Amino acid sequence: MDELRVLRGNPDDHELAALVHALFAVVRSRADRVERRRSWWSLPGPVEARVMPGAWRRSGLPR
């Protein structure tokens, strides 16, 4: 949405400013409510469950 256009009437600068402010407030409140999903890579649970003592040393040894 790059452009706003008045379809009817002749609003003055104060009325347009009030409209833009109201639209911005609605967009910002919706953005605040959007649940930000966390990446699976940043979840500590699965990674911590696999780490064992000596895992780095054992990872380089032949099987």
HTML snippet that shows the backbone in 3Dmol.js (N, CA, C, O; Angstrom):
<script src="https://3Dmol.org/build/3Dmol-min.js"></script>
<div id="view" style="width:600px;height:400px;position:relative"></div>
<script>
const pdb = `
ATOM      1  N   MET A   1       0.861  -1.172   0.000  1.00  0.00           N
ATOM      2  CA  MET A   1       0.000   0.000   0.000  1.00  0.00           C
ATOM      3  C   MET A   1       0.898   1.222   0.000  1.00  0.00           C
ATOM      4  O   MET A   1       1.348   1.673   1.054  1.00  0.00           O
ATOM      5  N   ASP A   2       1.155   1.749  -1.171  1.00  0.00           N
ATOM      6  CA  ASP A   2       2.057   2.885  -1.301  1.00  0.00           C
ATOM      7  C   ASP A   2       1.322   4.209  -1.417  1.00  0.00           C
ATOM      8  O   ASP A   2       1.925   5.271  -1.259  1.00  0.00           O
ATOM      9  N   GLU A   3       0.051   4.155  -1.686  1.00  0.00           N
ATOM     10  CA  GLU A   3      -0.643   5.388  -2.003  1.00  0.00           C
ATOM     11  C   GLU A   3      -2.059   5.366  -1.429  1.00  0.00           C
ATOM     12  O   GLU A   3      -2.753   4.352  -1.496  1.00  0.00           O
ATOM     13  N   LEU A   4      -2.471   6.486  -0.871  1.00  0.00           N
ATOM     14  CA  LEU A   4      -3.855   6.663  -0.420  1.00  0.00           C
ATOM     15  C   LEU A   4      -4.517   7.684  -1.327  1.00  0.00           C
ATOM     16  O   LEU A   4      -3.896   8.656  -1.757  1.00  0.00           O
ATOM     17  N   ARG A   5      -5.786   7.444  -1.610  1.00  0.00           N
ATOM     18  CA  ARG A   5      -6.495   8.357  -2.493  1.00  0.00           C
ATOM     19  C   ARG A   5      -7.851   8.676  -1.889  1.00  0.00           C
ATOM     20  O   ARG A   5      -8.551   7.779  -1.419  1.00  0.00           O
ATOM     21  N   VAL A   6      -8.222   9.943  -1.899  1.00  0.00           N
ATOM     22  CA  VAL A   6      -9.531  10.380  -1.407  1.00  0.00           C
ATOM     23  C   VAL A   6     -10.521  10.223  -2.552  1.00  0.00           C
ATOM     24  O   VAL A   6     -10.342  10.795  -3.627  1.00  0.00           O
ATOM     25  N   LEU A   7     -11.579   9.431  -2.306  1.00  0.00           N
ATOM     26  CA  LEU A   7     -12.556   9.187  -3.362  1.00  0.00           C
ATOM     27  C   LEU A   7     -13.668  10.219  -3.383  1.00  0.00           C
ATOM     28  O   LEU A   7     -14.170  10.580  -4.447  1.00  0.00           O
ATOM     29  N   ARG A   8     -14.055  10.695  -2.197  1.00  0.00           N
ATOM     30  CA  ARG A   8     -15.127  11.685  -2.115  1.00  0.00           C
ATOM     31  C   ARG A   8     -14.777  12.749  -1.099  1.00  0.00           C
ATOM     32  O   ARG A   8     -14.105  12.468  -0.107  1.00  0.00           O
ATOM     33  N   GLY A   9     -15.215  13.937  -1.332  1.00  0.00           N
ATOM     34  CA  GLY A   9     -15.016  15.019  -0.379  1.00  0.00           C
ATOM     35  C   GLY A   9     -13.684  15.724  -0.592  1.00  0.00           C
ATOM     36  O   GLY A   9     -12.921  15.409  -1.505  1.00  0.00           O
ATOM     37  N   ASN A  10     -13.436  16.684   0.280  1.00  0.00           N
ATOM     38  CA  ASN A  10     -12.223  17.471   0.191  1.00  0.00           C
ATOM     39  C   ASN A  10     -11.661  17.653   1.600  1.00  0.00           C
ATOM     40  O   ASN A  10     -11.844  18.717   2.192  1.00  0.00           O
ATOM     41  N   PRO A  11     -10.988  16.651   2.150  1.00  0.00           N
ATOM     42  CA  PRO A  11     -10.502  16.753   3.527  1.00  0.00           C
ATOM     43  C   PRO A  11      -9.332  17.735   3.629  1.00  0.00           C
ATOM     44  O   PRO A  11      -8.530  17.875   2.706  1.00  0.00           O
ATOM     45  N   ASP A  12      -9.263  18.402   4.766  1.00  0.00           N
ATOM     46  CA  ASP A  12      -8.124  19.301   4.976  1.00  0.00           C
ATOM     47  C   ASP A  12      -6.946  18.505   5.544  1.00  0.00           C
ATOM     48  O   ASP A  12      -7.048  17.297   5.761  1.00  0.00           O
ATOM     49  N   ASP A  13      -5.844  19.185   5.776  1.00  0.00           N
ATOM     50  CA  ASP A  13      -4.625  18.508   6.235  1.00  0.00           C
ATOM     51  C   ASP A  13      -4.810  17.823   7.586  1.00  0.00           C
ATOM     52  O   ASP A  13      -4.264  16.744   7.817  1.00  0.00           O
ATOM     53  N   HIS A  14      -5.575  18.442   8.475  1.00  0.00           N
ATOM     54  CA  HIS A  14      -5.792  17.866   9.807  1.00  0.00           C
ATOM     55  C   HIS A  14      -6.613  16.576   9.731  1.00  0.00           C
ATOM     56  O   HIS A  14      -6.333  15.614  10.446  1.00  0.00           O
ATOM     57  N   GLU A  15      -7.614  16.562   8.873  1.00  0.00           N
ATOM     58  CA  GLU A  15      -8.432  15.357   8.719  1.00  0.00           C
ATOM     59  C   GLU A  15      -7.620  14.207   8.109  1.00  0.00           C
ATOM     60  O   GLU A  15      -7.756  13.058   8.531  1.00  0.00           O
ATOM     61  N   LEU A  16      -6.786  14.514   7.130  1.00  0.00           N
ATOM     62  CA  LEU A  16      -5.939  13.477   6.546  1.00  0.00           C
ATOM     63  C   LEU A  16      -4.924  12.955   7.559  1.00  0.00           C
ATOM     64  O   LEU A  16      -4.648  11.757   7.611  1.00  0.00           O
ATOM     65  N   ALA A  17      -4.372  13.859   8.360  1.00  0.00           N
ATOM     66  CA  ALA A  17      -3.417  13.436   9.389  1.00  0.00           C
ATOM     67  C   ALA A  17      -4.098  12.525  10.406  1.00  0.00           C
ATOM     68  O   ALA A  17      -3.509  11.535  10.840  1.00  0.00           O
ATOM     69  N   ALA A  18      -5.326  12.847  10.787  1.00  0.00           N
ATOM     70  CA  ALA A  18      -6.059  12.009  11.738  1.00  0.00           C
ATOM     71  C   ALA A  18      -6.338  10.628  11.138  1.00  0.00           C
ATOM     72  O   ALA A  18      -6.241   9.618  11.835  1.00  0.00           O
ATOM     73  N   LEU A  19      -6.679  10.582   9.866  1.00  0.00           N
ATOM     74  CA  LEU A  19      -6.933   9.305   9.197  1.00  0.00           C
ATOM     75  C   LEU A  19      -5.670   8.449   9.130  1.00  0.00           C
ATOM     76  O   LEU A  19      -5.707   7.254   9.422  1.00  0.00           O
ATOM     77  N   VAL A  20      -4.566   9.057   8.749  1.00  0.00           N
ATOM     78  CA  VAL A  20      -3.304   8.314   8.662  1.00  0.00           C
ATOM     79  C   VAL A  20      -2.895   7.808  10.035  1.00  0.00           C
ATOM     80  O   VAL A  20      -2.418   6.681  10.166  1.00  0.00           O
ATOM     81  N   HIS A  21      -3.077   8.627  11.051  1.00  0.00           N
ATOM     82  CA  HIS A  21      -2.740   8.216  12.418  1.00  0.00           C
ATOM     83  C   HIS A  21      -3.608   7.032  12.856  1.00  0.00           C
ATOM     84  O   HIS A  21      -3.107   6.090  13.470  1.00  0.00           O
ATOM     85  N   ALA A  22      -4.886   7.077  12.547  1.00  0.00           N
ATOM     86  CA  ALA A  22      -5.789   5.985  12.922  1.00  0.00           C
ATOM     87  C   ALA A  22      -5.420   4.695  12.183  1.00  0.00           C
ATOM     88  O   ALA A  22      -5.416   3.621  12.785  1.00  0.00           O
ATOM     89  N   LEU A  23      -5.116   4.791  10.901  1.00  0.00           N
ATOM     90  CA  LEU A  23      -4.716   3.603  10.141  1.00  0.00           C
ATOM     91  C   LEU A  23      -3.416   3.016  10.677  1.00  0.00           C
ATOM     92  O   LEU A  23      -3.282   1.797  10.781  1.00  0.00           O
ATOM     93  N   PHE A  24      -2.468   3.866  11.014  1.00  0.00           N
ATOM     94  CA  PHE A  24      -1.200   3.401  11.566  1.00  0.00           C
ATOM     95  C   PHE A  24      -1.419   2.696  12.899  1.00  0.00           C
ATOM     96  O   PHE A  24      -0.782   1.680  13.174  1.00  0.00           O
ATOM     97  N   ALA A  25      -2.311   3.225  13.726  1.00  0.00           N
ATOM     98  CA  ALA A  25      -2.587   2.605  15.024  1.00  0.00           C
ATOM     99  C   ALA A  25      -3.201   1.219  14.849  1.00  0.00           C
ATOM    100  O   ALA A  25      -2.875   0.299  15.599  1.00  0.00           O
ATOM    101  N   VAL A  26      -4.080   1.063  13.871  1.00  0.00           N
ATOM    102  CA  VAL A  26      -4.694  -0.245  13.619  1.00  0.00           C
ATOM    103  C   VAL A  26      -3.649  -1.244  13.137  1.00  0.00           C
ATOM    104  O   VAL A  26      -3.614  -2.381  13.606  1.00  0.00           O
ATOM    105  N   VAL A  27      -2.809  -0.829  12.215  1.00  0.00           N
ATOM    106  CA  VAL A  27      -1.775  -1.725  11.685  1.00  0.00           C
ATOM    107  C   VAL A  27      -0.805  -2.121  12.784  1.00  0.00           C
ATOM    108  O   VAL A  27      -0.413  -3.284  12.872  1.00  0.00           O
ATOM    109  N   ARG A  28      -0.414  -1.173  13.620  1.00  0.00           N
ATOM    110  CA  ARG A  28       0.535  -1.475  14.689  1.00  0.00           C
ATOM    111  C   ARG A  28      -0.080  -2.412  15.721  1.00  0.00           C
ATOM    112  O   ARG A  28       0.602  -3.308  16.218  1.00  0.00           O
ATOM    113  N   SER A  29      -1.361  -2.222  16.053  1.00  0.00           N
ATOM    114  CA  SER A  29      -1.987  -3.101  17.039  1.00  0.00           C
ATOM    115  C   SER A  29      -2.123  -4.524  16.495  1.00  0.00           C
ATOM    116  O   SER A  29      -2.000  -5.488  17.251  1.00  0.00           O
ATOM    117  N   ARG A  30      -2.373  -4.661  15.208  1.00  0.00           N
ATOM    118  CA  ARG A  30      -2.442  -6.001  14.612  1.00  0.00           C
ATOM    119  C   ARG A  30      -1.067  -6.648  14.577  1.00  0.00           C
ATOM    120  O   ARG A  30      -0.943  -7.853  14.796  1.00  0.00           O
ATOM    121  N   ALA A  31      -0.051  -5.873  14.310  1.00  0.00           N
ATOM    122  CA  ALA A  31       1.306  -6.424  14.274  1.00  0.00           C
ATOM    123  C   ALA A  31       1.739  -6.877  15.659  1.00  0.00           C
ATOM    124  O   ALA A  31       2.479  -7.853  15.783  1.00  0.00           O
ATOM    125  N   ASP A  32       1.293  -6.189  16.700  1.00  0.00           N
ATOM    126  CA  ASP A  32       1.642  -6.583  18.064  1.00  0.00           C
ATOM    127  C   ASP A  32       0.976  -7.898  18.446  1.00  0.00           C
ATOM    128  O   ASP A  32       1.520  -8.666  19.239  1.00  0.00           O
ATOM    129  N   ARG A  33      -0.206  -8.157  17.880  1.00  0.00           N
ATOM    130  CA  ARG A  33      -0.944  -9.373  18.223  1.00  0.00           C
ATOM    131  C   ARG A  33      -0.446 -10.598  17.472  1.00  0.00           C
ATOM    132  O   ARG A  33      -0.714 -11.727  17.883  1.00  0.00           O
ATOM    133  N   VAL A  34       0.272 -10.391  16.384  1.00  0.00           N
ATOM    134  CA  VAL A  34       0.765 -11.514  15.591  1.00  0.00           C
ATOM    135  C   VAL A  34       1.794 -12.274  16.416  1.00  0.00           C
ATOM    136  O   VAL A  34       2.755 -11.701  16.931  1.00  0.00           O
ATOM    137  N   GLU A  35       1.571 -13.558  16.526  1.00  0.00           N
ATOM    138  CA  GLU A  35       2.488 -14.397  17.294  1.00  0.00           C
ATOM    139  C   GLU A  35       3.732 -14.644  16.456  1.00  0.00           C
ATOM    140  O   GLU A  35       3.662 -15.174  15.347  1.00  0.00           O
ATOM    141  N   ARG A  36       4.850 -14.258  17.000  1.00  0.00           N
ATOM    142  CA  ARG A  36       6.099 -14.472  16.287  1.00  0.00           C
ATOM    143  C   ARG A  36       6.568 -15.898  16.553  1.00  0.00           C
ATOM    144  O   ARG A  36       6.804 -16.284  17.698  1.00  0.00           O
ATOM    145  N   ARG A  37       6.697 -16.661  15.497  1.00  0.00           N
ATOM    146  CA  ARG A  37       7.107 -18.052  15.636  1.00  0.00           C
ATOM    147  C   ARG A  37       8.618 -18.128  15.785  1.00  0.00           C
ATOM    148  O   ARG A  37       9.370 -17.400  15.138  1.00  0.00           O
ATOM    149  N   ARG A  38       9.025 -19.015  16.641  1.00  0.00           N
ATOM    150  CA  ARG A  38      10.441 -19.202  16.889  1.00  0.00           C
ATOM    151  C   ARG A  38      10.965 -20.293  15.965  1.00  0.00           C
ATOM    152  O   ARG A  38      10.305 -21.312  15.759  1.00  0.00           O
ATOM    153  N   SER A  39      12.124 -20.081  15.423  1.00  0.00           N
ATOM    154  CA  SER A  39      12.729 -21.052  14.528  1.00  0.00           C
ATOM    155  C   SER A  39      13.070 -22.327  15.288  1.00  0.00           C
ATOM    156  O   SER A  39      13.430 -22.276  16.464  1.00  0.00           O
ATOM    157  N   TRP A  40      12.956 -23.461  14.620  1.00  0.00           N
ATOM    158  CA  TRP A  40      13.316 -24.732  15.253  1.00  0.00           C
ATOM    159  C   TRP A  40      14.788 -24.747  15.626  1.00  0.00           C
ATOM    160  O   TRP A  40      15.187 -25.417  16.578  1.00  0.00           O
ATOM    161  N   TRP A  41      15.590 -24.013  14.878  1.00  0.00           N
ATOM    162  CA  TRP A  41      17.022 -23.983  15.166  1.00  0.00           C
ATOM    163  C   TRP A  41      17.314 -23.316  16.491  1.00  0.00           C
ATOM    164  O   TRP A  41      18.327 -23.620  17.121  1.00  0.00           O
ATOM    165  N   SER A  42      16.463 -22.424  16.927  1.00  0.00           N
ATOM    166  CA  SER A  42      16.732 -21.696  18.169  1.00  0.00           C
ATOM    167  C   SER A  42      16.138 -22.368  19.403  1.00  0.00           C
ATOM    168  O   SER A  42      16.356 -21.899  20.520  1.00  0.00           O
ATOM    169  N   LEU A  43      15.398 -23.448  19.223  1.00  0.00           N
ATOM    170  CA  LEU A  43      14.828 -24.149  20.370  1.00  0.00           C
ATOM    171  C   LEU A  43      15.910 -24.983  21.063  1.00  0.00           C
ATOM    172  O   LEU A  43      16.570 -25.796  20.416  1.00  0.00           O
ATOM    173  N   PRO A  44      16.095 -24.792  22.351  1.00  0.00           N
ATOM    174  CA  PRO A  44      17.184 -25.487  23.030  1.00  0.00           C
ATOM    175  C   PRO A  44      16.888 -26.944  23.374  1.00  0.00           C
ATOM    176  O   PRO A  44      17.828 -27.721  23.544  1.00  0.00           O
ATOM    177  N   GLY A  45      15.644 -27.340  23.480  1.00  0.00           N
ATOM    178  CA  GLY A  45      15.290 -28.668  23.959  1.00  0.00           C
ATOM    179  C   GLY A  45      15.894 -29.828  23.199  1.00  0.00           C
ATOM    180  O   GLY A  45      16.626 -30.618  23.794  1.00  0.00           O
ATOM    181  N   PRO A  46      15.623 -29.968  21.912  1.00  0.00           N
ATOM    182  CA  PRO A  46      16.138 -31.130  21.192  1.00  0.00           C
ATOM    183  C   PRO A  46      17.667 -31.178  21.143  1.00  0.00           C
ATOM    184  O   PRO A  46      18.247 -32.263  21.173  1.00  0.00           O
ATOM    185  N   VAL A  47      18.315 -30.042  21.070  1.00  0.00           N
ATOM    186  CA  VAL A  47      19.773 -30.015  20.983  1.00  0.00           C
ATOM    187  C   VAL A  47      20.380 -30.463  22.302  1.00  0.00           C
ATOM    188  O   VAL A  47      21.316 -31.262  22.316  1.00  0.00           O
ATOM    189  N   GLU A  48      19.859 -29.961  23.397  1.00  0.00           N
ATOM    190  CA  GLU A  48      20.405 -30.321  24.702  1.00  0.00           C
ATOM    191  C   GLU A  48      20.188 -31.799  25.009  1.00  0.00           C
ATOM    192  O   GLU A  48      20.996 -32.399  25.719  1.00  0.00           O
ATOM    193  N   ALA A  49      19.136 -32.390  24.501  1.00  0.00           N
ATOM    194  CA  ALA A  49      18.846 -33.789  24.794  1.00  0.00           C
ATOM    195  C   ALA A  49      19.861 -34.715  24.118  1.00  0.00           C
ATOM    196  O   ALA A  49      20.107 -35.815  24.613  1.00  0.00           O
ATOM    197  N   ARG A  50      20.452 -34.291  23.000  1.00  0.00           N
ATOM    198  CA  ARG A  50      21.383 -35.140  22.266  1.00  0.00           C
ATOM    199  C   ARG A  50      22.829 -34.992  22.720  1.00  0.00           C
ATOM    200  O   ARG A  50      23.648 -35.866  22.437  1.00  0.00           O
ATOM    201  N   VAL A  51      23.161 -33.918  23.410  1.00  0.00           N
ATOM    202  CA  VAL A  51      24.550 -33.683  23.804  1.00  0.00           C
ATOM    203  C   VAL A  51      24.902 -34.577  24.983  1.00  0.00           C
ATOM    204  O   VAL A  51      24.203 -34.592  25.997  1.00  0.00           O
ATOM    205  N   MET A  52      25.992 -35.323  24.840  1.00  0.00           N
ATOM    206  CA  MET A  52      26.450 -36.224  25.897  1.00  0.00           C
ATOM    207  C   MET A  52      27.920 -35.945  26.176  1.00  0.00           C
ATOM    208  O   MET A  52      28.608 -35.359  25.340  1.00  0.00           O
ATOM    209  N   PRO A  53      28.405 -36.354  27.333  1.00  0.00           N
ATOM    210  CA  PRO A  53      29.824 -36.161  27.625  1.00  0.00           C
ATOM    211  C   PRO A  53      30.700 -36.893  26.605  1.00  0.00           C
ATOM    212  O   PRO A  53      30.473 -38.066  26.308  1.00  0.00           O
ATOM    213  N   GLY A  54      31.687 -36.196  26.082  1.00  0.00           N
ATOM    214  CA  GLY A  54      32.601 -36.790  25.112  1.00  0.00           C
ATOM    215  C   GLY A  54      32.048 -36.897  23.708  1.00  0.00           C
ATOM    216  O   GLY A  54      32.653 -37.564  22.869  1.00  0.00           O
ATOM    217  N   ALA A  55      30.924 -36.270  23.419  1.00  0.00           N
ATOM    218  CA  ALA A  55      30.289 -36.401  22.108  1.00  0.00           C
ATOM    219  C   ALA A  55      31.177 -35.856  20.999  1.00  0.00           C
ATOM    220  O   ALA A  55      31.236 -36.449  19.921  1.00  0.00           O
ATOM    221  N   TRP A  56      31.868 -34.746  21.231  1.00  0.00           N
ATOM    222  CA  TRP A  56      32.727 -34.180  20.198  1.00  0.00           C
ATOM    223  C   TRP A  56      33.889 -35.128  19.895  1.00  0.00           C
ATOM    224  O   TRP A  56      34.250 -35.316  18.734  1.00  0.00           O
ATOM    225  N   ARG A  57      34.462 -35.712  20.914  1.00  0.00           N
ATOM    226  CA  ARG A  57      35.580 -36.631  20.711  1.00  0.00           C
ATOM    227  C   ARG A  57      35.109 -37.874  19.954  1.00  0.00           C
ATOM    228  O   ARG A  57      35.764 -38.326  19.015  1.00  0.00           O
ATOM    229  N   ARG A  58      33.973 -38.415  20.371  1.00  0.00           N
ATOM    230  CA  ARG A  58      33.444 -39.617  19.732  1.00  0.00           C
ATOM    231  C   ARG A  58      32.987 -39.369  18.303  1.00  0.00           C
ATOM    232  O   ARG A  58      32.974 -40.293  17.489  1.00  0.00           O
ATOM    233  N   SER A  59      32.612 -38.137  17.988  1.00  0.00           N
ATOM    234  CA  SER A  59      32.126 -37.864  16.632  1.00  0.00           C
ATOM    235  C   SER A  59      33.241 -37.987  15.604  1.00  0.00           C
ATOM    236  O   SER A  59      32.967 -38.224  14.427  1.00  0.00           O
ATOM    237  N   GLY A  60      34.493 -37.831  16.025  1.00  0.00           N
ATOM    238  CA  GLY A  60      35.603 -37.946  15.089  1.00  0.00           C
ATOM    239  C   GLY A  60      36.190 -39.335  14.997  1.00  0.00           C
ATOM    240  O   GLY A  60      37.042 -39.587  14.144  1.00  0.00           O
ATOM    241  N   LEU A  61      35.762 -40.230  15.840  1.00  0.00           N
ATOM    242  CA  LEU A  61      36.307 -41.585  15.829  1.00  0.00           C
ATOM    243  C   LEU A  61      35.584 -42.452  14.804  1.00  0.00           C
ATOM    244  O   LEU A  61      34.386 -42.272  14.586  1.00  0.00           O
ATOM    245  N   PRO A  62      36.288 -43.385  14.170  1.00  0.00           N
ATOM    246  CA  PRO A  62      35.606 -44.280  13.217  1.00  0.00           C
ATOM    247  C   PRO A  62      34.643 -45.207  13.945  1.00  0.00           C
ATOM    248  O   PRO A  62      34.839 -45.529  15.117  1.00  0.00           O
ATOM    249  N   ARG A  63      33.635 -45.618  13.259  1.00  0.00           N
ATOM    250  CA  ARG A  63      32.616 -46.480  13.864  1.00  0.00           C
ATOM    251  C   ARG A  63      32.876 -47.920  13.567  1.00  0.00           C
ATOM    252  O   ARG A  63      32.115 -48.787  14.000  1.00  0.00           O
TER     253      ARG A  63
END
`;
const viewer = $3Dmol.createViewer("view");
viewer.addModel(pdb, "pdb");
viewer.setStyle({}, {cartoon: {color: "spectrum"}});
viewer.zoomTo();
viewer.render();
</script>
